[in-house]
Amino acid sequence: MSTHVLPAGFAQRVRAFYALTKPRVVSLILLTAVIGMLLATPGMVPPGLLLAATLGIALVAGAAAAINCLVERKIDALMRRTRWRPLARGELGTRETLVFAGLLGGAGLWMLAYYVNELTMWLTLATFVGYAVIYTLLLKPVTPQNIVIGGASGAMPPVLGWAAVTGEVSTEAMLLFLIIFAWTPPHFWSLALYRTEDYARAGVPMLPVTHGAHYTRLQVLLYTLILFAVSLLPYVVQMSGLAYLLAALALGGVFIGYALRIYFAYSDTVAQRTFRYSIAYLAFLFTALLVDHYL
C-alpha cells in the first residue's frame, strides 16, 4: 500500500499562509460575531445563514490579519513576540501575500453580499479598512492612542453578527461593541507593559514607551473600571438577566483585582497573567450573555 505525503516545502508554505491569518485572534473575533448573531434573535439562526456569515467574516478577518503582517513585517522581525511570523522570517513574499489577502478578503465579502446581506458586507469591509489601513498604517506608527482609536474596528464583530441576522444595527448591538471597545485598552496595554523594550526597539509609540510604565498602569486600572461599568449595561437595559449580571460582576471583579495589582504591585508576571486573563474574560463574558439569552 502506498501513501501520499505532501512535500515538506509545500506543507511549510501552507502553514505559513495559515499563520498569516492570525488564527487565535480570528477565533476570538468569530466567537463574539457568532454570539452577536445568536443574541439578535429569540429563536435559532438558520444554519445556512450562520455558516455563511461566520465563514465570510472569518475570511475577511484573515485577510486583514495578512495585510497587518505584511505592513509590520520589519517591526515584527525586531520583536521577540512576533519575529516567528512568516513574513518576518522571509518565508513569504509581498506579492503572494497581497494575492492571498485579496483572494481571501474578496471571497469573504462576496459570500457576505450574496448569502447574508449588503449591510453586513459593507460593515465588514469598513472593519477591514479600519484595521488593515487606519489602525495599522495610520495610527499605530504615530500615536500612543492607537489602541483606543483603532479599537473601534476590533469591537465590530458582534455588530457584524447582529447585522447578519437582523439587517440592522440596534442599541443592543452597540452595547456589545462598547464592551469590546472598553476591553481593548487594558487588554493590549497589559501586554505592552511587559513588552515595552520590544516596542521601543521597533519604534512603535505604545503608551508605556511614550508616557512611561506608571502612567500606563494607571490607564489599565481606569479602563478596567470603565469596562466593569460598561459590562453591566446589558442588564441595566434589560437585554440580559440575573445570570449574566452575576457572571459580569464575578468576571469584572477578578479583572479589577488584576488591574489593582498591576497598578500597586507591578511585575511582568502580573502583566502577563492580566493579558491572558483578559482574553478569557471576554470569551466568558460573551458566553454568559449567550447562556443568559437562552435561559
N, C-alpha and C positions, 0 to 999 in steps of 0.2 A: 504494500500500500504506500503510495507516495503522498507526501504532504507538501502543500504550497505555503511558503513563508515569504512575507513581504520583505523586500530588500531593506537592509538596515538603514540605508540613506533615505529611502522613501518614508519609512516609518518615523525616522527622526524629523523629517520635514512636516509630516502630518502632526506630530506632537508640537512642533514649533508653531505651526499655524493655529493649533488649538490653544496654545499658551497665549497667543496674541489676543485672544478674546477675553482674557481675564475671567476664567470660568467661575472662580469663587466669588468674585464681585457680581457677576451676572446672576449667579444663583440667588443672592440676596435681593437683587432687583426683581427677579421673577417671583420670588416669594411674596414680596409686597404687591406686585402687579396682580398676581392671581388672587390674593386676598382682597384686593380692591375690586376685582370682578365679582367675587362671591358675596362681598358685602353690599354690592349695588342692587341686589335683588333678593326678595324674601324667599324665592324659590331656588331652583337649580339653574345654573348656567348651561345652555345647550352644549353638549360635548364638542361639537364641531367648532362652535364659536370660541370656546375655551381653548381648544388646541390651536386654532389659527391665531388668536390674539397672543397666546403665550409664545408660540414659535416666532411670530412676526416681531414681537418686542425683543425676544432673545437675539434674533439675527441682527437687528439694528443696534442693540446694546453691544453685541460682539464687534460690530463694525466700528462703533465709536471707540471701543477699547483699543482696537488695532490702530486707529489713527492716533490715539493718545500715545501708544507705544512708539509709533513712527516719529512723531514730533519730539518726544522726550528721549529718544534713543541715546543721545550723548549724555544727557543728565543721568539716565538710568545706569549708564556704564560707570559713573562716578560714585554711585550709591550702593552700599552693601545690600540693602533691601531689594534692589531691582537689577543689579548687574547680571543676574542669571537670565534675564529676559532675552528672547531670541534675537531681536534687533540690536540690543546692546552687545550681544556676543558675536554679532555679524553672521548669524545663521540664515537670515533672510535679508532680501534687498528692498529698496524703496519701491521699485516698480511693482514687484509681485505683491507687496503689502498693500499698495494702493488698489491693485486689481482685486485682491482678496476682499478688502474692505468694501469696495464698490459693488462687487457681486453679492456680498453678504447683506449690506445695507439695502441695496436695490431690491433684492428678493424679499426682505422683510417688509419694506414699505409697500411693495406690490401686494403682498399677502394681506396686509392690514387694509389696504384700499379695496381690494377685491372681495375678501371674505369677512371683513369686520365692518368698518365704516370709515368714511373720509376724515371725520373729526379725529379719530384715533391715529390715523396715518399722519395727519398734519401735526398733531401734538407730539407724536413720536419723532417726526423729522425735526421739530423745534427743539426737542430734548437732545437729539443728536448734535445739532448745531451748538446748543448751549454747552454741551460737554466737550466735544471734539474741537470746537473753534473758539467760543467765547472764553471758556474756562482754561483750556489747555494752551491756546495760542496767545490770548489777550490778558487774562487775569493772573494766571499762576506765575508768569515771569516778572510781573511788575508790582503787585500789591500783596501785602500780608493778609488782606481781607479776601483773598482768592477763594478760600473755603466757604466763607459766609455767602458771598455773592454767587459763586459757582454752585453752591449747594442747591440752588433752585432746580437745576437740571437733575441732580441726584435725587431730589424729592418727588419727581414726577411719576415714577412707576405706578403707584396706586391710583393716580389720576388717570393714567392711560388705561388701566384695568377698568376703572369705573366708566370711562367714556366708551370703552369697547362694548359694554353691556347695555348702557342706557342711551348712548348717543349724545350725552351732555355732561357738563361738569357742574356738580352740585356743591352746596355748602359742605356736606359730609365728605366729599372727595377732597375739598380744600383743607379740611381738618387733618386728613391723612397726610396731605402734602406738608402741612405745618409741623406735624410731629417729626417727620424726617428732616425737614429744614432746620428745626431746632436741635435735632440729634447730631447733625453733621459736624458742627464746630468742636464739641467735646470729644467726639469720636476721632477726628483727624488730628486735633491739637494734642491729644494724649499720645498719639503716635509720633508727632513732630517733636515732642519734648525729649523722647529718648533717641531720636534720630537727628537731633539738631546739627551735629557735626557733618552728617551726610548732606543735609540741605545746604549748609553753609559752604561746603566744598563744591557742591554743584551750582551754587549761585542762585538758589531758589529762595525768594524772600518770605519764607514761612514765619509766622508770628514769633516763635522763640528766637529766630535769627535776628529779626529786626527790632523786637521790643524786649527781648530777654526772657528768661525762664520764669521769673516771679510774676511778671505781667501775664504771661500765657497761662500759668497755673491759676491765677485769679479768673481769667476768662473761661477756663474749663469749668470752674466752680459755678460762675454766674450763669453760663449757658446750660449747665446741668439743672440748675434751679428753674430756669425758664422752661426747659424740656419737661421737668416734672409737672409744672403748672399746665403746660400745653397738653400733656398726655391725659389730663383729667377732663379736657373739653368734650370728648365724645360722650362721657357720662353726663356732663352738665347739659348738653343739648339733647339728651335722651336718644342718642344714636346707639348707645350701649347700656348695659345694665350693671347690676351689683357685681357679678363675676368679673367683668372687665375692670371695674373700679378697684376691686381688691388686688387684682393682678398688677394694675398700674401703680398702686400705692407700694406694693412689695418690691416690684422691679425698680421703680424710681427711687425708693428708699435705699436700695443697695447701690444704685448708681451714684446717689448723693454721697453715700459713705465712701466710695472710691474717690469722688471728686474732693471731698474734705481731706482725705489722706494725701492726694496729690498737692493740695494747697499747703497743708500744715506739716506734713511729714513725707516730703517728696523723696522718691528714689526711682531709678529707671525701672526697677522691678514692679513698683506700684503702677507706673505709667503703662507698662506692657500689659499688666493684668486689667487695667482700666480699658485699654484699647480692645482687648479680647472680650471683656465683659460687654462692652458697648455693642458689639456685633450680636452677641447672644441676647442682649436686652431688646434690640429692635425686632429680632426674629420672634422672641417670646411675646412681646407686646402685641404684635400684629396677629400672632396665633391666638392670643387671649381675646382679641377683638372678634376673630372668626368663631371661636368656641362660644363666646357670649351671644353672637349673632344667631346661632342655631339652637341655643337653649330655650 
